[in-house]
Amino acid sequence: MKIKLKDGSVKEYDHAMSVIDIASDISEGLARNACAGEIDGEVVDLRTTVDKDCSLSILTVSDPAGLAAYRHTTSHILAQAVKRLYPQAKLAIGPSIENGFYYDFENPSFSREDLDKIEAEMKKIIKEGEAIERFTLPREEAVKFMEEKGEPYKVELILDLPEGEEISFYKQGDFTDLCAGPHLMSTKSIKAFKLTSSSGAYWRGSEKNAMLARIYGTAFSKKDELNEYLEYLANIKNRDHNKLGRDLELFATVDVIGQGLPLLMPKGAKIVQTMQRWIEDEEERRGYMRTKTPLMAKRDLYIISDHWDHYKEGMFVLGDEEKDDEVFALRPMTCPFQYYVYKQSQKSYRDLPCRYGETSTLFRNEDSGEMHGLTRVRQFTISEGHLIVRPDQIEDEFKGCVDLAKYCLTTLGLEGDVTYRMSKWDPDNASHYLGTPEMWDEVQDMMRKILDHIGIQYTEAVGEAAFYGPKLDIQAKNVYGKEDTMITIQLDMFLAERFDMSFVDKDGTKKRPYIIHRTSIGCYERTLAWLIEKYEGAFPTWLCPEQVRVLPISEKYHEYAAKVADQLKANGILATVDERSEKIGYKIREARLSKLPYMLVVGQKEEEDGVVSVRSRFNGDEGQRPIADFIDDICKEIRTKEIKKINVTEESK
C-alpha cells in the first residue's frame, strides 16, 4: 500500500500498519510527539490500522486536532485522579475544548483545595506512565460493564448510541472510560497542565437534569507555554466585566431579586442611557418611526406568530393554560406587536418601506446554568426594529441595516472584534421551522447574494436560523473566548402571511411584504459587558458616566472648583467635585482608579489666573489651560465620539 505523507513524499508497505508504527518508521522523534493521525482528512487514533492507499498526516500538539487529543488524554487523567480520591464520584463527560478541557462528575462541588489535591494525584498518575489501551465491546456487554462499575451516565450514553455503533473504551492502569478517542499512547506524555477552576453544570445542559460538578483545566507540551497561558488568564480575569463592573459600581446582582436580573447602578445606567439616546437619534435620522408597545400579551398573539409552539419553554407564562380563560406571557420579542402597528391602516406600495424602531425590554427564561453577568440575562433591553418592505426593496433595506450595525460597531470601537455568520435552517429538523424547503432555499439564496454584494466575509452555520427565517449574526467573544451574538439581522418571508399583512401594489392588488428583523446595537446589557472588557472600564470619554472630576487642593478652593464644575455641566459635560479632606495626591490616585478621562486640579494659581491644571489618562499632566479652551476640546471629543488612545507615560500609568 502507498501512504502519501504531509510533505508530499510516499511510503510503501506490504502489510497493514498502525498509525503509530508508521510514525515510528518515519522518525522516532515524530512517534514520541505524535498525538493522533489524519487519514484522508479524518482524525483518527494512533492505534488505527492503515490497510490501504491513503494520505496520512501525523498530528502533534502543533496541530489543533493533535492538541485536542493531548488535552483529551489529560481529561482522562483528571477523571482517574478524581476516582482515586473520591471513589463515590460518578463519571459524566470530559471533552477537550478550545483552551483546554473539562470533566463533569456527579459529586459535591470541588474547592480550590480539592483541585490542588487532584493535581497532585494527576502528577502521580503521569509519573506512573501507564500505557493507554483501546478496546471495544458489543452493546450489551458495554452496558453491563458500566453498570458493574456503577456509572449510570456512561450507561445512558451507551444506550443513546445507534444500533451497530462501535463502542470503544480506553484503559490506563486501574482506570477505564467509555470514549471514542483519540488518545495518546501513554499517560507519561503529558508534560504541563493546570486545573483552572470548578463550577456547576447540568447534565446534558438541561436544568431538568442533575447538577454536576465540572472541573476545568488546560494542558500544554511545554511548561513555558502553560505559564504564559496562566499569566494570560490572570490578566483576563482582571478584565472580566463581572469583576470590573462591580469594582466600578456599574451593576450588581442580588440573590433575593433573582439570577439573570442585574441591577444597573447609576454609573451603568448612565452609560446605557447615553447609548440609547444616541441610537434612537441615529435611527430617527435614518427614517425609523418609534413605537412603544406592551411588555406582555395574551397567548393568542404568540399562537399566531408560532412562538407558542416553537418558543414557549423560553417564555415567562402568566397563568395556567388548563384553568384560566386568559393566559398571558411576558414578551420575548417585539415583532408581533409592531406588526399590529403596521396593520392599523392599509398601506400602499408608496408607504413602504415602513421602518419601526423600539427600545424594547424583553424577557427570556434562560437556563440558570447559561446565565453570566450581563451577557446572558432573563430581562434585557434591546435596540429592536422591524422593516416592512416590498420585494424590490429587500436588498437596499438589508444593506441599510448592515450599514447601521457597522456604524454602531465603528463608533464603539468594536468593529475589529467581530465576525459575521449567516445562520441557516437545518433541513434535518424541518419541523422546527415555518415554510417549505423550497422557500428556505429561496430566501437563503437571496441573503447570500446580498451579503456577497456587500462584500462581507462570513461563515455559514446550519441550524442557527430563527424558525421564521435566516439571519446575519454579528458575533463577538468575551475575554474568556466564549462567543455570543451581538447584533442580528433576519430576513423573514413567512410571518406576514400569518399576520395577514399586506400592501396595495401599483396594479391595485394586495401583496405580501417581506419583513427584516434587526438590531442596531443589540442588547444594551450585553454590549455594556463587551465595552467593559474591551476598554477594561476606561470607556471613551463620550460614554463615561463621569467625564471630569474637579480636584480642589484644599477647602479654600471649593468655591472655585464648584464654579468650574458648573461651567462644565452647563456645556453638557458630566462633572463632579471631590471635596473630601484628603491630600491632592490621594485624590488623583482615586480618580485614576476610577478610570476617569480627565481631572482638573485647582488651587490658588488656577483661581487667580482663571485656568485649570489638566491631568488625563491619555497624556498624564497636560499643564494649565483656560477653562473655555478645555471645554471646547472636550465638547468636540464628546460630540465626534472620538476614541482617544493612551499615550503611555509615567504620569498616565
Buried (B, 14 or more C-beta within 10 A) or exposed (E): BEBBBEEEEEBEBEEEBBBBBBBBBBEEEBBEBBBBBBBEEEBBBBBBEBEEEBBBBBBBBEBEBBBBBBBBBBBBBBBBBBBBEBEEBBBBBBEBBEBBBBBBBBBEBBEEEBBEBBBEBBBEBBEBEBEBBBEEBEBEEBBBBBEEBEBBBBBBBBEEBEEEEEBBBBBBBEBBBBBBBBBBBBBBBBBBBBBBBBEEBBBBEEEEEBBBBBBBBBBBBEEEBBEEBBEEBEEEBEBBBBBBBBEBEBBEBEEEEEBBBBEBBEBBBBBBEBBBEBBBEBBEEBEBBEBEBEBEBEBEBBEBBBBBEBBBEEBBBBBEEEEEEEBBBBBBBBBBBBBBBBBEEEBEBEBBBBBBBBBBBBBBBBBBBEBBBBBBBBBBBBBBBBBBBBEEBBBEBBBBBBEBBBBBBEBBBBBEBBBBBBBBBBEEEEEEBBBEEEBBEEBBEBBBEBBEEBEBEBEEBEEBBBBBBBBBBBBBBBBBEEBBBBBBBBBBBBBBEBBEBBBBBEEEEEBBBBBBBBBBBBBBBBBBBBBBBBBBBBBBBBBBBBBBBBBBBEEEBBEBBBBBBEBBEEBEBBBBBBBEEEEBEEBBEBBBEBBBBBBBBBBEEBBEEEBBBBBBBBBBBBEBBEBEEBBEEBBEBBEEBEBEEEEEEEBBE
